């Protein structure tokens, strides 16, 4: 005898979807936004270009041919050549590695340092919160790019020091974000219960408060990568970032500024690369914001 399907009010009981959860729900919400998916596709494209650079680049990044100086886009050089006869497409492909690495690494450092300071300030409060918050306020009083220039000027021009400077100037943003979340989370009943049973502060911070504060950090981190890429390009354009002959996009713009009228492709394609990458991260960040916090939807 076949097993009968249990029924409620004459209607077969609906199957329960076990593949649910906050992150799966956020992914489903994210996929509903076409613009966010487009942004993710752009970001994944540049990540793949950076990973596959040795196989995608048609020539070496420093291969020079003075006979081919400032050649326009053609079948031989799809994006043209620069003032040293180097293939612009190859340099842009390898430049994706540098720009994305600076963006991701600087944001990771900012998240780690800012989160630790923000958690300590929000959880312990009092004089600890006052000191950390005032330091954040002082740093935020300066325009971010000017503060980055000052830090690089002290440390010395290099790509590594530019990365450190970008990480430092973004610390207050993550610190204040985490602090505001901690101030609300620490008043929850489960935190009071954890304290009542004698749970240590370190375990409360890393097991309960930090995991419940990560959603806004992920969104802010995605948007911060776009900002970091722009800031790295700005420092490179000013000669405070990557040094020649590294194919960093901002440095490529700086090297090509004298040829804007005679060879505009030397500036157009690195500029488009920066614009598309930043656009991709911004679109993806907006989609993540709506997916992780539906209340933020317009």
Secondary structure, 3 states (H helix, E strand, C coil): CCCCCCEECCEECCCCCCCCCHHHHHHHHHHHCHHHHHHHHHHHHHHHHHHCHHHHCCCCCCCCCHHHCCCCCCCCCCCCECCCCCEHHHHHHHHHHHHHHHHHHHHHHHHHHHHHHHHHHHHHCHHHHHHHHHHHHHHHCCCHHHHHHHHHHHHCCCHHHHHHHHHHHHHHHHHHHHHHHHHHHCCCHHHHHHHHCCCCHHHHHHHHHCHHHHHHHHHHHHHHHHHHHHHHHHHHHCCCCCCCCCCCHHHHHHHHHHHCCCCCHHHHHHHHHHHHHHHHHHHHHHHHHHHHCHHHCC
